[in-house]
Amino acid sequence: MKKVSIILSCLFLACCSNEKSQANTKTSSDSNTVVKATSSPASSNTKQDPEMNSESNFKPSFIKADNLHERLNKKENIYIFDVRGQMSYDESHIKGSLSKPIPITPALVMGIPKSAKIVTYCGCPHHLSSIAAEQLTQMGYKDVHVLDEGFWYWKDHKYPLEEGKSTKAKVSELNISGNLMKGAQPVSDKDIYIKHMKTGQLEATRTDEKGFYKMKFHIYNYKNNDEFKFYVEDLKKPIQDFKTSKKDNENVLVKL
């Protein structure tokens, strides 16, 4: 009987040892799974534009105004594209910049080598310049950057400008936000533009997952109830008119 008890005890200990080993294996496996699930992806040197929808595949590369100013002082060969409207450019622009209002077409950049270093800028400060950078990249330009703080930071810091000789136009600031809809459905991840018809000035942004858009528009020679037009993706086909006498305009519904 004693011999039987010893045998049963050995079997029990062996069974417990095996279960403990399996439990340790499972814990180790679960631990590895958690590590893999929570491990962060490799970081990218390319910064996502916070003003563009996260679903956009294009990730602009930014350059700080201070950095650009320093490089220009060193006489580096950099093409600077002012992608605002012609009137904005004529009134005031970064010294040495070229007027290249969007959409950027092959004809607009004819003669500029694909290896050129290009910096785009606008006033918003990222919307138009990011769209221009994407268009240039799609044409095969590899070294394209967006001026991070935009034109107004450059102007406020008294960095070199070229200004028109005519009487300076008054600058007004309008804030416009709302939703882009198709029927009862919000339209997400679309470039939406608004154009001041009197001057041709343009502003743009991208709708979010709920179809929401928001724009800050610096306009020369604006008067109350000037005519604007909304565009979506295609700048040749306006989809809606807009007039306002207010500085801040919320819940402006744009319908496709």
KEVEXMI-384116 format. One record per atom (N, C-alpha, C): z negated, y negated, x negated. Coordinates in steps of 0.05 Angstrom, whole numbers, plus 5000, padded with zeros to 4 digits. Atoms other than C-alpha are relative to their C-alpha. Example, Ala and Ser with C-alpha at 12.3 -4.5 7.8 and 13.67 -1.06 7.14 Angstrom:
BEGIN
500050244982;484450904754;500049764982;500150245016;485750214727;498649785015;
END
This chain:
BEGIN
500050244983;500050005000;500049754983;500150225019;498349534943;502749954987;497450025013;505049684911;502049875019;498250114980;508649514976;499649705003;500750294998;504948844980;501149844977;499050145023;506948664910;503049965002;497150024997;514248814925;500849795020;499450204980;514148394988;499549724990;500650265011;510947814951;502249914981;497850075018;516447834898;502549915015;497750074984;521747834951;499749735013;500550264988;518547234986;500349774981;499750215021;518046844921;502949954993;497150025007;525346994905;501549855021;498750134978;527446774974;499549705000;500850295001;523546114969;501449864977;498750125023;526345994900;503049945005;497250034994;533446094925;500549775020;499850224981;532345614985;499649734987;500550255014;529445084939;502449924983;497650055017;535445154892;502349895017;497950104982;540245064951;499449725010;500850274991;536344464976;500549794979;499550185022;536644144907;503049944996;497150035003;544144274904;501149825021;499150164977;545143964973;499249704995;500950275005;540943354954;501649864979;498350115022;544843264890;502749935010;497450054989;551343324928;500049755018;500250234982;549042824982;499749754984;500450245016;546742344928;502649914988;497450085011;553542364895;501849875021;498450114978;556842234962;499349715005;501050274995;552541614973;500949814978;499250175022;554141354904;502949935002;497250044997;561541434916;500649815023;499550164977;561141114984;499249714996;501050275003;557240504961;500949874974;499050125025;560540404894;502149795006;498150224994;564439744893;502650054985;497449965013;571839744876;500149824976;499650165024;574239464810;500649725008;499650284994;574038704811;502849924992;497450105006;580538324812;499949724988;499950275012;582337714770;501349805019;498650174981;586237444829;498149945023;501850084980;582137044878;501449985027;498950024973;583337104953;499549725011;500350274988;584536434987;498250025024;501849984977;578536345034;501149895025;498850124976;582935945081;502350165011;497949834989;587936495090;498750255012;501049774986;586837095136;499750234980;500549795018;583837695100;502150235002;497949794997;589538135127;502549934984;497650075015;594637755086;500050154974;499849845025;597138175028;500249824976;499750195023;598337554985;497349884993;502550125010;592537324942;500649794979;499350225019;593736644910;498250004976;501550055025;591536514839;499549704998;500750284999;587735854834;499649894972;500650155024;587235334779;498449755008;501750234994;581834804778;501449744991;498850255007;583934074777;499249914972;500950085027;579733944714;501650154979;498649835019;583234524679;502949914998;497250095000;590234284700;500249734986;500050265013;588633574678;499850034969;500349955029;586433834610;502550114988;497649875011;592634254601;502349794999;498050215000;597133664620;499649814977;500650175023;593633244568;500950124974;499149865024;595433774517;503050045000;497149994999;602733704538;501150285005;498949744993;603334414564;502349985019;497750014983;609834564598;499450135027;500849904974;607734634671;501649855021;498750124977;611934514733;497949975022;501950054979;607734184787;501649935025;498650044975;610334234858;498249885021;501350124977;608033754912;501450105025;498749874977;609334154975;499449865027;500450164976;607233615024;502749885009;497550134991;612333195063;500949784980;498850205018;616932695029;498549745000;501450264999;613132085054;497450014985;502549975015;606532345026;500649984971;499250005028;610032454960;500749724991;499150275007;613231764960;497649804998;502350185000;606531424975;498350044975;501749955023;602631774920;500250304993;499949715009;603232424879;499050024972;500949955027;600632744816;502249934980;498150095020;604032444756;501650234989;498249795011;610032864735;500650225020;499449784981;610033294798;502749955013;497450004986;616433464836;499550045030;500249974971;617333394911;501550265008;498949754991;618334104937;498750095026;501249934974;616434115011;500850275009;499449734989;615934795044;501849975024;499949745014;619535225060;501449984973;498850005027;621135354986;502450195002;497649844999;628335594983;501250024972;498849975027;632435844923;501449744991;498650255007;636535194926;498049794990;502050205007;630134784919;499050044972;501049955027;628235124853;502250094981;497849935017;635135214824;499749884972;500250105028;635035154748;497250044988;502749955011;627535314742;499850294993;500049725008;626835954702;497750165013;502049834987;623036544732;497450034983;502449985017;618336534672;498349754999;501350265000;616135814686;497150025011;502650024989;608835654697;500149785022;499850184977;608335324766;497349975013;502450064984;602534984802;500849865025;499450124975;603234824875;497549855010;502350144989;598834314911;500849875027;499750154975;597834004980;497449855004;502450174995;592333595013;497850135015;501849884980;588734095057;497550154990;498350015024;587534355000;501650264995;498849745008;590135085004;502350095018;498349884980;594335205066;503050004991;497250025007;601234945048;500650104972;499549925028;600535064974;499850304996;500249705001;598535794985;502650125011;497549904988;604535905030;502349964980;497950065019;609035574978;499850204976;500449815022;606036014923;501050285007;499149744991;607436634964;503150015001;497050014999;614736424976;501250014972;499050005028;615636294901;499750284988;500549735011;612636974884;502050195011;498049834988;617337314933;502849964988;497450065014;623136984895;500050104971;500149895027;620837304830;498549834979;501650155018;616536764799;497350134996;502349845006;610737104764;497549834993;502250165010;606436534737;499549765018;500350214980;604736144800;497149975008;502850054994;598035814815;499849785021;500550204980;595035384870;497849824990;502150195008;591134744854;497650035019;502349914984;584234944879;499049785019;501350214984;581534274903;502049825015;498050154987;588133974925;500449714991;499250275008;591133274921;497849805001;502050224996;585332864948;497850014980;502049985022;580433134896;501249874975;498750125024;585432944842;500049705002;499950294996;586132244871;497249884998;502850105000;578632154881;498849994971;501149995027;577332334808;501749834981;498450205016;582431814785;501650144978;498249875019;586832324749;502849875004;497550155000;593932074734;501750045025;498350004976;598131894795;502549834996;497750184998;604831584809;500149915029;500150104973;604831134870;502449825006;497850164991;610130784911;499549704996;500350295005;611430044898;499849855026;500250144975;611529884972;497149975009;502750034990;605429675012;498950285008;501149744995;600830275016;499550055029;500449934972;600630625083;497250085005;502649924993;594230735119;499950315004;500349714997;591631455117;498050065022;501849924979;588631755180;499550304997;500649725002;585132425184;499650115028;500349864975;585932885244;499050284996;500849725000;582333545257;500950135026;498849874977;585934025302;499350304998;500649714999;583534725322;500450115028;499649874974;584635225377;500950294996;499149725001;588035895391;503050025004;497349934996;594936175386;500150255018;500149794980;596436615446;502950085008;497649904988;602037045473;499250145026;501149914975;600537145547;497049984999;503050005001;593237345550;499050104974;500849875025;593137635480;500149804977;499950175024;591137255416;501950114980;498149925021;596237265360;498749954973;501450015025;593037425294;501950004976;498649985025;595237355222;502849875000;497450144999;600836845234;499749724988;499950275011;602636215196;500749815023;499550194979;602135635245;500149724987;499650265012;604634935228;499949795022;499750234982;604134245259;501349784984;498450205014;609033695241;499849735014;500050284990;608232935249;502949914999;497150034999;615232775273;500949734989;499250275010;615232035253;500350004970;499950015030;613932175179;501050264988;499249745011;615832915173;497750144985;502349875013;608833075146;499350265014;500549734990;606833795154;497350104992;502549865006;600334185157;500350295010;499849724993;599334935162;497450154995;502249825005;594235485166;500850275011;499449734990;593836225185;497950075021;501949934979;590736485249;498450244991;501849785006;584836965244;500550235019;499649764983;583837635280;499849935029;500250084972;582237255344;502049795008;498050204994;588236805340;499149714996;501150275004;583936205319;501349874976;499050155022;586735665275;498549744998;501450265005;583835025244;501549854978;498550165019;587434455208;498649734996;500850285006;585333805174;502549864989;497450135005;591233325172;499549724990;500050275010;591632705127;502849895006;497450104991;597132285159;500449704993;499350285005;600531645135;501249875025;498850164979;602131105186;499850135028;500449874974;599231495245;499249805021;500950154978;598531165312;499350185023;500849834977;595231435375;502450095016;497949884984;599631905414;502750024987;497549935014;604831985360;500850285007;498949734993;609232595371;499650204977;500249775018;607533255337;501450235012;499049754990;610633935343;498750234985;501149765011;607634625332;502350204994;498149795007;611535175296;498450254992;501349755009;609835905283;502050164983;498449855019;612836245221;502749854994;497350115003;619735915232;499949695003;500150294999;620035165215;502549885013;497650104987;626735105249;499850005031;500249974971;624235275319;497249915010;502650094989;618634845348;499450155026;500749854976;614835205403;498349835020;501750154982;610434655431;499649714990;500550285007;609433895432;497049945001;502850075001;602733555418;499749704996;500750285004;600032845425;496949975003;502950044998;592932585416;499349714993;501150265007;588831945413;497250044988;502749945010;582632305385;500250104971;500149915028;580632445313;499450304999;500749724999;577533125330;501150135026;498749874977;581533595375;499450304998;500849714999;578534275393;501350135024;499049834978;581034845437;502849925008;497250054994;588334645431;501550265001;498749744996;591935245460;503049974994;497149995006;598735405430;501150275010;498949764987;603035895469;502750084989;497449905008;608636335443;501650075024;
END
